């Protein structure tokens, strides 16, 4: 018997997968939506580290938010 961690969402609580006639972009978007729903989105700081490690110039916070899912800022 397999026990799943309680922090994981049941498959029926996740956004649906793309249908069989979906384009590659539609499949990618559906998988990304499920990953974000299950595990959360990366923070801006995470993206900054990745861009720096890859040697890519930082395009700015708003451009990252436009291009990628970003975790909400925590109120500290």
C-alpha positions in Angstrom: 0.0 0.0 0.0 1.4 3.4 -1.0 0.8 6.4 1.2 1.1 9.9 -0.4 2.3 12.9 1.7 -0.6 15.0 2.8 1.0 18.1 1.3 0.4 16.8 -2.2 -2.8 17.7 -4.0 -4.9 14.9 -5.3 -4.9 14.7 -9.1 -8.6 15.8 -9.2 -7.6 19.0 -7.4 -5.0 19.9 -10.0 -5.5 21.8 -13.3 -6.4 19.3 -16.1 -3.8 18.0 -18.5 -4.0 19.0 -22.1 -6.2 16.9 -24.4 -4.8 14.6 -27.1 -5.1 17.2 -29.9 -3.3 19.9 -27.9 -0.2 21.6 -29.3 3.2 21.3 -27.7 2.7 24.8 -26.2 -0.7 23.8 -24.7 0.8 20.7 -23.2 3.7 22.6 -21.8 1.3 25.2 -20.3 -0.9 22.5 -18.7 2.1 20.7 -17.2 3.5 24.0 -15.8 0.1 24.9 -14.3 0.0 21.5 -12.6 3.6 21.8 -11.2 2.8 25.3 -9.9 -0.5 24.1 -8.3 1.3 21.2 -6.7 4.6 22.7 -5.6 4.3 26.4 -5.9 6.0 28.9 -8.2 9.7 30.0 -7.8 10.4 33.3 -6.2 12.0 36.2 -8.0 15.2 35.6 -6.0 15.3 32.0 -7.4 15.0 33.4 -10.9 17.8 35.9 -10.2 20.1 33.2 -9.1 19.4 31.1 -12.2 19.9 34.0 -14.5 23.2 34.9 -12.8 24.4 31.3 -12.9 23.6 31.1 -16.6 25.3 34.5 -17.3 22.1 36.0 -18.7 21.4 39.7 -18.0 18.5 40.2 -15.6 15.5 41.6 -17.7 13.7 43.1 -14.7 11.1 41.9 -12.2 8.1 42.8 -14.4 9.5 41.0 -17.4 10.1 37.8 -15.3 6.6 38.0 -14.0 5.3 38.4 -17.6 7.3 35.4 -18.8 7.2 33.0 -15.8 5.0 32.0 -12.9 6.3 33.8 -9.8 5.5 33.1 -6.2 3.6 35.9 -4.4 5.8 38.1 -2.2 5.6 37.1 1.4 4.6 39.8 3.9 7.3 39.8 6.5 
